[in-house]
């Protein structure tokens, strides 16, 4: 990777630097190779470390780089898509949906969860003092976690759930999902936004806190209203979105080990 003159360019320095770095990634580095540290790169290109960080963050957002905990910044593999968008009118946990149940816990909803469950009318039968089952699931591609999900299910949505049959862990999570699938699903809506990984998300996804993520929120409806809400956190460096007649489809990409 050579040096370049960054003075007197019309675009911001970090954007010009991003372009230069992107070309270098194409020709001078192999997939999975670790980049030099920030101090060395900043000195090589004659820019402030803050400018360099902006360029690196943009390349990470575009999927060209990956920042890995305990490893550093590495060159990301090409995006090779494998469709994982959930089918319309399908409950989470149905066959071949690609997610693995991790755990389930029951607690009163937080203000944020309550807002999701009651937005747009929500469920008329749901109240703030009713417990909510929180099911944790992960999405694994080629042995690596690329997405983590929190599925919020009001206890009223799964009245047949027994605490004795599956008290904790993945078995409990699967039991909640089985009971949820007994309901007649009327429809669902989905929203997507760009966010930053919280500390717990980052740990699960093997990324640094603040790494770019895609937050996909899905509400599941029955005739009575909102029966469940999913908040799935996808690694933005391994996923892309496509838009078609059926709405948003999430597409995973291969992940370097």
Order of alpha helices (4+ residues) and beta strands (2+ residues): alpha-alpha-alpha-beta-beta-beta-beta-alpha-beta-beta-alpha-beta-alpha-beta-beta-beta-beta
